[in-house]
Amino acid sequence: MLPLAPFQPARAQAPNVAQPTGITVTVANVGAAATLKGFRLDLYVDPVALQQPGPVWNAIAPSGKAWVLGMPLLPGQSIVLGTTLLDDPADPAAVYSNWPGWFVPPGAHTLYAQVDPFGGLGGLVVELGELDNLLGPVGVTVNPSGVPVHGGVSGSFRLDPRPTPDPGMER
């Protein structure tokens, strides 16, 4: 069984609209066992609803980031993941995210982060508890100052299908 610690998106000063903005999430393994072959993490930007663990970001949010990590996270170890990192280091061409790197429009935005979202409510990583896998809502206020140099995230976008979980990541 493997509980993962609560994690927090790191935030500095409030960004301006369309200003390049990075978001980082720290995940810690506070359990007594490693994550075996890895885990997944989703970042949700302005989801329509997310009160409990379960859905992947693109099922409920217009924008988000997904990381697929094939390496174990050892007991007591933590890792910082940022929005500028690849979605899947084992498959650099894979696209599981559409976070553009900035917020549009100005105003209030809501972020959530979830460890082990793939596979439904229980996820794929065997744990003592699932409720510490979800953080949010975390509010971000985007200032209207500055001249937007980018448009918002709208219309259609193409995401690669996430890889079928391998037996080492399943329950």
BELRAMO-V513902 format. One record per residue. N is the residue number from 1. RES is the residue in one small letter. PHI is phi as a letter, one per 20 degrees, with the letter a starting at -180 (* if undefined). PSI is psi in degrees with one decimal (none if undefined). BURIAL is I if it has 24 or more other ideal C-beta (glycine too) atoms within 12 Angstrom, else O. Layout:
n-><N:N>
res-><RES:RES>
phi-><PHI:PHI>
psi-><PSI:PSI>
burial-><BURIAL:BURIAL>
This chain:
n-><1:2:3:4:5:6:7:8:9:10:11:12:13:14:15:16:17:18:19:20:21:22:23:24:25:26:27:28:29:30:31:32:33:34:35:36:37:38:39:40:41:42:43:44:45:46:47:48:49:50:51:52:53:54:55:56:57:58:59:60:61:62:63:64:65:66:67:68:69:70:71:72:73:74:75:76:77:78:79:80:81:82:83:84:85:86:87:88:89:90:91:92:93:94:95:96:97:98:99:100:101:102:103:104:105:106:107:108:109:110:111:112:113:114:115:116:117:118:119:120:121:122:123:124:125:126:127:128:129:130:131:132:133:134:135:136:137:138:139:140:141:142:143:144:145:146:147:148:149:150:151:152:153:154:155:156:157:158:159:160:161:162:163:164:165:166:167:168:169:170:171>
res-><m:l:p:l:a:p:f:q:p:a:r:a:q:a:p:n:v:a:q:p:t:g:i:t:v:t:v:a:n:v:g:a:a:a:t:l:k:g:f:r:l:d:l:y:v:d:p:v:a:l:q:q:p:g:p:v:w:n:a:i:a:p:s:g:k:a:w:v:l:g:m:p:l:l:p:g:q:s:i:v:l:g:t:t:l:l:d:d:p:a:d:p:a:a:v:y:s:n:w:p:g:w:f:v:p:p:g:a:h:t:l:y:a:q:v:d:p:f:g:g:l:g:g:l:v:v:e:l:g:e:l:d:n:l:l:g:p:v:g:v:t:v:n:p:s:g:v:p:v:h:g:g:v:s:g:s:f:r:l:d:p:r:p:t:p:d:p:g:m:e:r>
phi-><*:b:e:d:f:g:c:c:f:e:c:d:f:f:f:e:g:m:e:g:c:e:c:d:c:d:d:c:e:e:e:e:c:f:e:m:e:p:a:c:b:d:d:d:d:l:f:f:a:a:d:b:g:q:f:f:g:f:e:c:c:f:b:a:c:c:d:d:d:e:d:f:d:f:g:n:e:c:b:d:d:c:f:e:f:f:f:b:g:f:c:g:e:f:c:d:c:c:f:f:o:b:d:b:e:f:o:e:c:c:d:c:c:b:e:m:f:f:o:n:g:e:m:d:e:f:b:f:b:e:f:e:e:c:c:q:f:d:e:c:d:d:f:f:f:n:d:g:d:c:e:f:e:b:m:e:b:d:d:f:f:f:f:f:g:e:g:f:d:e:f>
psi-><144.5:98.3:139.0:140.1:155.4:151.6:161.1:131.4:130.6:132.5:141.1:-139.9:156.9:132.2:160.7:157.7:135.5:11.6:133.7:126.3:123.1:148.4:132.6:149.7:129.9:127.8:132.2:139.9:107.2:9.0:-175.8:-0.8:154.5:165.4:17.9:-108.0:1.7:-167.4:176.6:155.1:134.1:141.8:127.4:127.2:115.0:53.7:154.3:-29.0:140.1:86.3:-16.4:160.1:152.5:-83.5:150.7:160.3:-44.0:-2.8:-20.4:1.5:147.7:-19.1:148.5:-179.2:139.3:136.5:134.4:114.9:118.9:7.0:149.1:154.7:112.7:158.5:132.2:-8.7:148.6:162.3:142.0:124.2:135.4:159.9:-10.9:-6.0:158.1:150.7:-38.5:100.8:-27.2:-18.6:78.0:-23.9:-10.1:141.0:108.3:8.2:159.7:21.1:118.1:-15.0:8.6:164.4:135.5:132.7:178.5:165.3:-158.7:135.3:152.5:131.6:143.5:153.5:142.8:126.7:139.9:50.6:-22.1:128.0:12.4:-166.1:-41.9:-8.0:-160.4:-20.0:125.6:126.3:162.1:-35.2:144.1:-19.1:-19.2:8.2:-6.1:129.6:132.6:168.9:145.0:121.0:141.2:125.7:124.3:123.7:143.8:-10.2:155.7:165.7:118.8:130.1:-4.4:154.5:176.5:176.5:108.8:171.0:-160.4:154.0:156.8:125.8:141.4:148.2:138.8:146.3:146.8:129.6:137.8:162.8:-26.6:-17.7:-6.5:164.3:none>
burial-><O:I:I:I:I:O:I:O:I:O:O:O:O:O:I:I:I:I:I:O:I:I:I:I:I:I:I:I:I:I:I:O:O:O:I:I:O:I:I:I:I:I:I:I:I:I:I:O:O:I:O:O:I:I:I:I:I:I:O:I:I:I:I:I:I:I:I:I:I:O:O:O:I:O:O:O:O:O:I:I:I:I:I:O:I:O:I:I:O:O:O:O:O:O:O:I:I:I:I:I:O:I:I:I:O:O:O:O:I:I:I:I:I:I:I:I:I:I:I:O:O:O:I:I:I:I:I:O:O:I:O:I:I:I:I:I:O:I:O:I:O:I:O:O:O:O:O:O:O:O:O:O:I:O:O:O:O:O:O:O:O:I:O:O:I:O:O:O:I:O:O>
